[in-house]
Each structure stands twice: as C-alpha cells, then as structure tokens.
Amino acid sequence: MSTNVPAVQTAVSEFILCDGDRLINTNHIRWIQRMYETMEICTKHTGCTLGKDTIKVSKLLNPQSYSRLNIMFNEPSD
C-alpha cells in the first residue's frame, strides 16, 4: 500500500545584518532603494517613507550584506 504525500515547499529564511546590528529576514523585504553607498530597505507591508522608516545597509559598515542586497536589487522580479 503506497500513500501519496504532497510535496511541501518551504521558504528558506535568510537574514541580512543591517546598520545598528539589526537583522532582517529577506522574505520580508518589500523594496530596496540604492542611495549612493547605502541601500535603504522597506520591510513594512504598509509601505515606507524613504529616509524615515527604512532600514539602512551601508557599504562601509556591512560590505557582505551590501553585496547580497546588491545581487537582490539587480534580480528581475516575477
């Protein structure tokens, strides 16, 4: 007797270290705005105001996170 079990897809959670030692889940990123050597990230489902309630990742303070975000920034959206 065999049972068919449906495949379950799970989202892999990745975290990015932001300025101020804050971690964010990449699944919660709504948009990314590049501002010179800084990435501004919105994670609010209601939207963000640039510079007020965005989360910052600077190239100088967090080069690895900045690089990962840069890859995400350049990926085409579905």
N, C-alpha and C positions, 0 to 999 in steps of 0.2 A: 504494500500500500504506500503510495507516494503522496506527499502533500505539496501543493504549490504555495510557496511563500513569496509574496510580492517583494521585489527589491525595494529597499528603503534608501533614499538618498539623504545624506546628512551634509549640512553645510560645514565646511571646515572653518573654524574660527581662527583668524589671525589677528594679532594685536600689534599696534604701532605705538612706539614711545613718542610722545609729543613734548613740546617745551613745558617746563614746570613739572617734569616727571609724571605726566598723566598718560595713562594707557587708554587707547580706544580700540574697539572691535571694528575691523574693516567692513564687516557686514552692515554696520550702522552708518557708514558714510553715505550722505545724500549727494554732496557735490564737493569738488576741490577747485580752489581758485589759486593760481600761481601769482604771487606778488614778489617780483624780483628774486631774492634768495630765500623766500619763505612760501610755504604752502599754507593756505587757510582752508580749514575743513569744517563742513557743516554736518552735524550728526542728528540734529533735531528733525523730527518728522513734520513739524510745522514750518520749517524753514529757518534761516538765519539772516542776520544783518551783517554784512561784511565788515570786519573790524570790531564789532561789538560782542557778538556771542559765537564767534567762530573759534576753532581751536587751531593753534599755530604750531607748525613744524619748521624750524629754520635749518638751513643747510649747514650752518656753522655749529649749532648746538647738537643736532641729531642727524649726522650725514647718512647713516644707514636708513633711517625712517624716511628721510627726504628722498633718497634714491628709490625706495619701494613705492612711495607715493607718486614719484615722477613716472614710474612704469604704469601705475594705475591711471594716472592723468592722461597718458598717451594711448591707452587701450580704447578701441572703439566700443561704444555702448550698444547693447542689443536693441 
